[in-house]
Amino acid sequence: MLKWAIIFFLISLVAGFFGFTGISEATAGIAKFLFVVFIVLTVLVIVLGLAGISAL
């Protein structure tokens, strides 16, 4: 998930550099969403791991 967030962030940077602001904003939004999902899932797995509950 983090890999995809980084990929969309890089696409956003390249699109912004070349002046495609609409594409840049869209991919930045996707990157932000994926990063938030990654953080939530990471925290959830850490909490479940500390509680001794198997996530699988």
PDB file with one MODEL, atoms N, CA, C and O in Angstrom:
MODEL        1
ATOM      1  N   MET A   1       0.826  -1.182   0.000  1.00  0.00           N
ATOM      2  CA  MET A   1       0.000   0.000   0.000  1.00  0.00           C
ATOM      3  C   MET A   1       0.875   1.251   0.000  1.00  0.00           C
ATOM      4  O   MET A   1       0.603   2.211  -0.721  1.00  0.00           O
ATOM      5  N   LEU A   2       1.915   1.228   0.807  1.00  0.00           N
ATOM      6  CA  LEU A   2       2.821   2.377   0.852  1.00  0.00           C
ATOM      7  C   LEU A   2       3.513   2.558  -0.498  1.00  0.00           C
ATOM      8  O   LEU A   2       3.762   3.683  -0.931  1.00  0.00           O
ATOM      9  N   LYS A   3       3.819   1.447  -1.155  1.00  0.00           N
ATOM     10  CA  LYS A   3       4.462   1.501  -2.467  1.00  0.00           C
ATOM     11  C   LYS A   3       3.575   2.260  -3.460  1.00  0.00           C
ATOM     12  O   LYS A   3       4.062   3.097  -4.220  1.00  0.00           O
ATOM     13  N   TRP A   4       2.274   1.964  -3.448  1.00  0.00           N
ATOM     14  CA  TRP A   4       1.353   2.642  -4.363  1.00  0.00           C
ATOM     15  C   TRP A   4       1.213   4.122  -4.017  1.00  0.00           C
ATOM     16  O   TRP A   4       1.099   4.958  -4.914  1.00  0.00           O
ATOM     17  N   ALA A   5       1.219   4.452  -2.732  1.00  0.00           N
ATOM     18  CA  ALA A   5       1.142   5.854  -2.323  1.00  0.00           C
ATOM     19  C   ALA A   5       2.351   6.620  -2.839  1.00  0.00           C
ATOM     20  O   ALA A   5       2.220   7.748  -3.314  1.00  0.00           O
ATOM     21  N   ILE A   6       3.526   6.008  -2.746  1.00  0.00           N
ATOM     22  CA  ILE A   6       4.747   6.660  -3.242  1.00  0.00           C
ATOM     23  C   ILE A   6       4.704   6.811  -4.760  1.00  0.00           C
ATOM     24  O   ILE A   6       5.116   7.840  -5.296  1.00  0.00           O
ATOM     25  N   ILE A   7       4.206   5.785  -5.453  1.00  0.00           N
ATOM     26  CA  ILE A   7       4.104   5.861  -6.915  1.00  0.00           C
ATOM     27  C   ILE A   7       3.174   6.993  -7.336  1.00  0.00           C
ATOM     28  O   ILE A   7       3.514   7.770  -8.228  1.00  0.00           O
ATOM     29  N   PHE A   8       2.003   7.097  -6.707  1.00  0.00           N
ATOM     30  CA  PHE A   8       1.074   8.174  -7.053  1.00  0.00           C
ATOM     31  C   PHE A   8       1.650   9.541  -6.699  1.00  0.00           C
ATOM     32  O   PHE A   8       1.410  10.515  -7.412  1.00  0.00           O
ATOM     33  N   PHE A   9       2.407   9.626  -5.604  1.00  0.00           N
ATOM     34  CA  PHE A   9       3.054  10.881  -5.240  1.00  0.00           C
ATOM     35  C   PHE A   9       4.059  11.299  -6.309  1.00  0.00           C
ATOM     36  O   PHE A   9       4.118  12.469  -6.689  1.00  0.00           O
ATOM     37  N   LEU A  10       4.843  10.347  -6.790  1.00  0.00           N
ATOM     38  CA  LEU A  10       5.824  10.660  -7.828  1.00  0.00           C
ATOM     39  C   LEU A  10       5.154  11.064  -9.136  1.00  0.00           C
ATOM     40  O   LEU A  10       5.632  11.962  -9.828  1.00  0.00           O
ATOM     41  N   ILE A  11       4.045  10.401  -9.477  1.00  0.00           N
ATOM     42  CA  ILE A  11       3.283  10.798 -10.665  1.00  0.00           C
ATOM     43  C   ILE A  11       2.767  12.216 -10.507  1.00  0.00           C
ATOM     44  O   ILE A  11       2.783  13.001 -11.455  1.00  0.00           O
ATOM     45  N   SER A  12       2.312  12.541  -9.309  1.00  0.00           N
ATOM     46  CA  SER A  12       1.819  13.885  -9.030  1.00  0.00           C
ATOM     47  C   SER A  12       2.925  14.933  -9.206  1.00  0.00           C
ATOM     48  O   SER A  12       2.699  15.996  -9.785  1.00  0.00           O
ATOM     49  N   LEU A  13       4.114  14.622  -8.702  1.00  0.00           N
ATOM     50  CA  LEU A  13       5.235  15.549  -8.849  1.00  0.00           C
ATOM     51  C   LEU A  13       5.600  15.771 -10.318  1.00  0.00           C
ATOM     52  O   LEU A  13       5.820  16.906 -10.741  1.00  0.00           O
ATOM     53  N   VAL A  14       5.664  14.704 -11.082  1.00  0.00           N
ATOM     54  CA  VAL A  14       6.017  14.816 -12.494  1.00  0.00           C
ATOM     55  C   VAL A  14       4.939  15.583 -13.260  1.00  0.00           C
ATOM     56  O   VAL A  14       5.252  16.442 -14.084  1.00  0.00           O
ATOM     57  N   ALA A  15       3.669  15.271 -12.986  1.00  0.00           N
ATOM     58  CA  ALA A  15       2.578  15.973 -13.659  1.00  0.00           C
ATOM     59  C   ALA A  15       2.581  17.459 -13.301  1.00  0.00           C
ATOM     60  O   ALA A  15       2.345  18.308 -14.161  1.00  0.00           O
ATOM     61  N   GLY A  16       2.847  17.770 -12.038  1.00  0.00           N
ATOM     62  CA  GLY A  16       2.925  19.172 -11.626  1.00  0.00           C
ATOM     63  C   GLY A  16       4.080  19.901 -12.285  1.00  0.00           C
ATOM     64  O   GLY A  16       3.962  21.072 -12.647  1.00  0.00           O
ATOM     65  N   PHE A  17       5.192  19.206 -12.438  1.00  0.00           N
ATOM     66  CA  PHE A  17       6.369  19.809 -13.078  1.00  0.00           C
ATOM     67  C   PHE A  17       6.079  20.177 -14.528  1.00  0.00           C
ATOM     68  O   PHE A  17       6.533  21.215 -15.010  1.00  0.00           O
ATOM     69  N   PHE A  18       5.327  19.332 -15.224  1.00  0.00           N
ATOM     70  CA  PHE A  18       5.017  19.584 -16.622  1.00  0.00           C
ATOM     71  C   PHE A  18       3.756  20.418 -16.821  1.00  0.00           C
ATOM     72  O   PHE A  18       3.357  20.666 -17.959  1.00  0.00           O
ATOM     73  N   GLY A  19       3.121  20.854 -15.731  1.00  0.00           N
ATOM     74  CA  GLY A  19       1.995  21.770 -15.829  1.00  0.00           C
ATOM     75  C   GLY A  19       0.628  21.128 -15.892  1.00  0.00           C
ATOM     76  O   GLY A  19      -0.358  21.824 -16.135  1.00  0.00           O
ATOM     77  N   PHE A  20       0.530  19.837 -15.685  1.00  0.00           N
ATOM     78  CA  PHE A  20      -0.764  19.158 -15.684  1.00  0.00           C
ATOM     79  C   PHE A  20      -1.340  19.212 -14.271  1.00  0.00           C
ATOM     80  O   PHE A  20      -1.285  18.231 -13.530  1.00  0.00           O
ATOM     81  N   THR A  21      -1.889  20.363 -13.909  1.00  0.00           N
ATOM     82  CA  THR A  21      -2.310  20.564 -12.527  1.00  0.00           C
ATOM     83  C   THR A  21      -3.492  19.691 -12.132  1.00  0.00           C
ATOM     84  O   THR A  21      -3.575  19.261 -10.982  1.00  0.00           O
ATOM     85  N   GLY A  22      -4.410  19.419 -13.057  1.00  0.00           N
ATOM     86  CA  GLY A  22      -5.566  18.579 -12.743  1.00  0.00           C
ATOM     87  C   GLY A  22      -5.143  17.160 -12.399  1.00  0.00           C
ATOM     88  O   GLY A  22      -5.607  16.581 -11.417  1.00  0.00           O
ATOM     89  N   ILE A  23      -4.266  16.612 -13.211  1.00  0.00           N
ATOM     90  CA  ILE A  23      -3.757  15.260 -12.956  1.00  0.00           C
ATOM     91  C   ILE A  23      -2.939  15.254 -11.677  1.00  0.00           C
ATOM     92  O   ILE A  23      -3.012  14.310 -10.890  1.00  0.00           O
ATOM     93  N   SER A  24      -2.166  16.301 -11.470  1.00  0.00           N
ATOM     94  CA  SER A  24      -1.334  16.396 -10.274  1.00  0.00           C
ATOM     95  C   SER A  24      -2.181  16.399  -9.005  1.00  0.00           C
ATOM     96  O   SER A  24      -1.864  15.697  -8.044  1.00  0.00           O
ATOM     97  N   GLU A  25      -3.251  17.181  -8.996  1.00  0.00           N
ATOM     98  CA  GLU A  25      -4.131  17.237  -7.828  1.00  0.00           C
ATOM     99  C   GLU A  25      -4.831  15.911  -7.591  1.00  0.00           C
ATOM    100  O   GLU A  25      -4.976  15.476  -6.449  1.00  0.00           O
ATOM    101  N   ALA A  26      -5.267  15.266  -8.666  1.00  0.00           N
ATOM    102  CA  ALA A  26      -5.967  13.982  -8.528  1.00  0.00           C
ATOM    103  C   ALA A  26      -5.042  12.910  -7.965  1.00  0.00           C
ATOM    104  O   ALA A  26      -5.420  12.186  -7.044  1.00  0.00           O
ATOM    105  N   THR A  27      -3.852  12.805  -8.504  1.00  0.00           N
ATOM    106  CA  THR A  27      -2.931  11.784  -8.020  1.00  0.00           C
ATOM    107  C   THR A  27      -2.428  12.093  -6.616  1.00  0.00           C
ATOM    108  O   THR A  27      -2.142  11.177  -5.845  1.00  0.00           O
ATOM    109  N   ALA A  28      -2.317  13.375  -6.276  1.00  0.00           N
ATOM    110  CA  ALA A  28      -1.938  13.733  -4.908  1.00  0.00           C
ATOM    111  C   ALA A  28      -3.033  13.319  -3.928  1.00  0.00           C
ATOM    112  O   ALA A  28      -2.737  12.860  -2.825  1.00  0.00           O
ATOM    113  N   GLY A  29      -4.281  13.478  -4.320  1.00  0.00           N
ATOM    114  CA  GLY A  29      -5.394  13.048  -3.483  1.00  0.00           C
ATOM    115  C   GLY A  29      -5.408  11.540  -3.276  1.00  0.00           C
ATOM    116  O   GLY A  29      -5.655  11.053  -2.173  1.00  0.00           O
ATOM    117  N   ILE A  30      -5.140  10.810  -4.352  1.00  0.00           N
ATOM    118  CA  ILE A  30      -5.078   9.346  -4.248  1.00  0.00           C
ATOM    119  C   ILE A  30      -3.924   8.939  -3.342  1.00  0.00           C
ATOM    120  O   ILE A  30      -4.072   8.041  -2.514  1.00  0.00           O
ATOM    121  N   ALA A  31      -2.781   9.590  -3.491  1.00  0.00           N
ATOM    122  CA  ALA A  31      -1.612   9.272  -2.665  1.00  0.00           C
ATOM    123  C   ALA A  31      -1.907   9.537  -1.187  1.00  0.00           C
ATOM    124  O   ALA A  31      -1.535   8.737  -0.329  1.00  0.00           O
ATOM    125  N   LYS A  32      -2.571  10.652  -0.885  1.00  0.00           N
ATOM    126  CA  LYS A  32      -2.928  10.961   0.500  1.00  0.00           C
ATOM    127  C   LYS A  32      -3.867   9.899   1.072  1.00  0.00           C
ATOM    128  O   LYS A  32      -3.684   9.440   2.199  1.00  0.00           O
ATOM    129  N   PHE A  33      -4.864   9.519   0.291  1.00  0.00           N
ATOM    130  CA  PHE A  33      -5.821   8.506   0.745  1.00  0.00           C
ATOM    131  C   PHE A  33      -5.123   7.177   1.026  1.00  0.00           C
ATOM    132  O   PHE A  33      -5.355   6.560   2.066  1.00  0.00           O
ATOM    133  N   LEU A  34      -4.272   6.737   0.105  1.00  0.00           N
ATOM    134  CA  LEU A  34      -3.568   5.472   0.289  1.00  0.00           C
ATOM    135  C   LEU A  34      -2.635   5.526   1.491  1.00  0.00           C
ATOM    136  O   LEU A  34      -2.491   4.534   2.206  1.00  0.00           O
ATOM    137  N   PHE A  35      -2.000   6.673   1.721  1.00  0.00           N
ATOM    138  CA  PHE A  35      -1.109   6.810   2.863  1.00  0.00           C
ATOM    139  C   PHE A  35      -1.883   6.723   4.168  1.00  0.00           C
ATOM    140  O   PHE A  35      -1.421   6.095   5.120  1.00  0.00           O
ATOM    141  N   VAL A  36      -3.051   7.342   4.223  1.00  0.00           N
ATOM    142  CA  VAL A  36      -3.885   7.283   5.433  1.00  0.00           C
ATOM    143  C   VAL A  36      -4.350   5.851   5.688  1.00  0.00           C
ATOM    144  O   VAL A  36      -4.336   5.388   6.828  1.00  0.00           O
ATOM    145  N   VAL A  37      -4.760   5.149   4.631  1.00  0.00           N
ATOM    146  CA  VAL A  37      -5.169   3.750   4.788  1.00  0.00           C
ATOM    147  C   VAL A  37      -3.991   2.916   5.289  1.00  0.00           C
ATOM    148  O   VAL A  37      -4.165   2.056   6.152  1.00  0.00           O
ATOM    149  N   PHE A  38      -2.790   3.165   4.752  1.00  0.00           N
ATOM    150  CA  PHE A  38      -1.597   2.454   5.196  1.00  0.00           C
ATOM    151  C   PHE A  38      -1.333   2.693   6.678  1.00  0.00           C
ATOM    152  O   PHE A  38      -1.052   1.749   7.416  1.00  0.00           O
ATOM    153  N   ILE A  39      -1.420   3.944   7.118  1.00  0.00           N
ATOM    154  CA  ILE A  39      -1.167   4.277   8.527  1.00  0.00           C
ATOM    155  C   ILE A  39      -2.202   3.605   9.429  1.00  0.00           C
ATOM    156  O   ILE A  39      -1.844   3.048  10.466  1.00  0.00           O
ATOM    157  N   VAL A  40      -3.483   3.650   9.047  1.00  0.00           N
ATOM    158  CA  VAL A  40      -4.540   3.036   9.858  1.00  0.00           C
ATOM    159  C   VAL A  40      -4.312   1.538   9.974  1.00  0.00           C
ATOM    160  O   VAL A  40      -4.406   0.984  11.070  1.00  0.00           O
ATOM    161  N   LEU A  41      -4.014   0.875   8.866  1.00  0.00           N
ATOM    162  CA  LEU A  41      -3.783  -0.565   8.913  1.00  0.00           C
ATOM    163  C   LEU A  41      -2.536  -0.917   9.719  1.00  0.00           C
ATOM    164  O   LEU A  41      -2.521  -1.921  10.432  1.00  0.00           O
ATOM    165  N   THR A  42      -1.498  -0.103   9.610  1.00  0.00           N
ATOM    166  CA  THR A  42      -0.276  -0.338  10.378  1.00  0.00           C
ATOM    167  C   THR A  42      -0.543  -0.227  11.869  1.00  0.00           C
ATOM    168  O   THR A  42      -0.110  -1.081  12.642  1.00  0.00           O
ATOM    169  N   VAL A  43      -1.245   0.807  12.278  1.00  0.00           N
ATOM    170  CA  VAL A  43      -1.569   0.987  13.691  1.00  0.00           C
ATOM    171  C   VAL A  43      -2.455  -0.155  14.178  1.00  0.00           C
ATOM    172  O   VAL A  43      -2.267  -0.653  15.288  1.00  0.00           O
ATOM    173  N   LEU A  44      -3.411  -0.572  13.366  1.00  0.00           N
ATOM    174  CA  LEU A  44      -4.291  -1.673  13.734  1.00  0.00           C
ATOM    175  C   LEU A  44      -3.504  -2.966  13.953  1.00  0.00           C
ATOM    176  O   LEU A  44      -3.741  -3.678  14.930  1.00  0.00           O
ATOM    177  N   VAL A  45      -2.588  -3.266  13.067  1.00  0.00           N
ATOM    178  CA  VAL A  45      -1.785  -4.481  13.198  1.00  0.00           C
ATOM    179  C   VAL A  45      -0.879  -4.396  14.427  1.00  0.00           C
ATOM    180  O   VAL A  45      -0.702  -5.392  15.129  1.00  0.00           O
ATOM    181  N   ILE A  46      -0.315  -3.242  14.692  1.00  0.00           N
ATOM    182  CA  ILE A  46       0.542  -3.075  15.872  1.00  0.00           C
ATOM    183  C   ILE A  46      -0.271  -3.279  17.151  1.00  0.00           C
ATOM    184  O   ILE A  46       0.170  -3.974  18.067  1.00  0.00           O
ATOM    185  N   VAL A  47      -1.453  -2.675  17.209  1.00  0.00           N
ATOM    186  CA  VAL A  47      -2.294  -2.808  18.401  1.00  0.00           C
ATOM    187  C   VAL A  47      -2.719  -4.261  18.586  1.00  0.00           C
ATOM    188  O   VAL A  47      -2.680  -4.782  19.701  1.00  0.00           O
ATOM    189  N   LEU A  48      -3.126  -4.916  17.500  1.00  0.00           N
ATOM    190  CA  LEU A  48      -3.514  -6.322  17.623  1.00  0.00           C
ATOM    191  C   LEU A  48      -2.330  -7.190  17.996  1.00  0.00           C
ATOM    192  O   LEU A  48      -2.488  -8.161  18.737  1.00  0.00           O
ATOM    193  N   GLY A  49      -1.159  -6.866  17.504  1.00  0.00           N
ATOM    194  CA  GLY A  49       0.040  -7.624  17.846  1.00  0.00           C
ATOM    195  C   GLY A  49       0.399  -7.471  19.315  1.00  0.00           C
ATOM    196  O   GLY A  49       0.781  -8.440  19.970  1.00  0.00           O
ATOM    197  N   LEU A  50       0.278  -6.260  19.831  1.00  0.00           N
ATOM    198  CA  LEU A  50       0.570  -6.028  21.254  1.00  0.00           C
ATOM    199  C   LEU A  50      -0.467  -6.679  22.152  1.00  0.00           C
ATOM    200  O   LEU A  50      -0.165  -7.070  23.279  1.00  0.00           O
ATOM    201  N   ALA A  51      -1.693  -6.795  21.652  1.00  0.00           N
ATOM    202  CA  ALA A  51      -2.756  -7.414  22.430  1.00  0.00           C
ATOM    203  C   ALA A  51      -2.693  -8.949  22.349  1.00  0.00           C
ATOM    204  O   ALA A  51      -3.385  -9.643  23.093  1.00  0.00           O
ATOM    205  N   GLY A  52      -1.871  -9.458  21.457  1.00  0.00           N
ATOM    206  CA  GLY A  52      -1.723 -10.892  21.338  1.00  0.00           C
ATOM    207  C   GLY A  52      -2.786 -11.561  20.497  1.00  0.00           C
ATOM    208  O   GLY A  52      -2.985 -12.773  20.577  1.00  0.00           O
ATOM    209  N   ILE A  53      -3.473 -10.765  19.685  1.00  0.00           N
ATOM    210  CA  ILE A  53      -4.539 -11.288  18.830  1.00  0.00           C
ATOM    211  C   ILE A  53      -3.983 -11.432  17.415  1.00  0.00           C
ATOM    212  O   ILE A  53      -3.386 -10.497  16.880  1.00  0.00           O
ATOM    213  N   SER A  54      -4.177 -12.583  16.821  1.00  0.00           N
ATOM    214  CA  SER A  54      -3.702 -12.807  15.466  1.00  0.00           C
ATOM    215  C   SER A  54      -4.620 -12.088  14.479  1.00  0.00           C
ATOM    216  O   SER A  54      -5.838 -12.266  14.514  1.00  0.00           O
ATOM    217  N   ALA A  55      -4.028 -11.273  13.595  1.00  0.00           N
ATOM    218  CA  ALA A  55      -4.810 -10.534  12.608  1.00  0.00           C
ATOM    219  C   ALA A  55      -5.292 -11.445  11.496  1.00  0.00           C
ATOM    220  O   ALA A  55      -6.234 -11.105  10.780  1.00  0.00           O
ATOM    221  N   LEU A  56      -4.664 -12.582  11.345  1.00  0.00           N
ATOM    222  CA  LEU A  56      -5.098 -13.500  10.294  1.00  0.00           C
ATOM    223  C   LEU A  56      -5.891 -14.579  10.942  1.00  0.00           C
ATOM    224  O   LEU A  56      -6.373 -15.484  10.262  1.00  0.00           O
TER     225      LEU A  56
ENDMDL
END
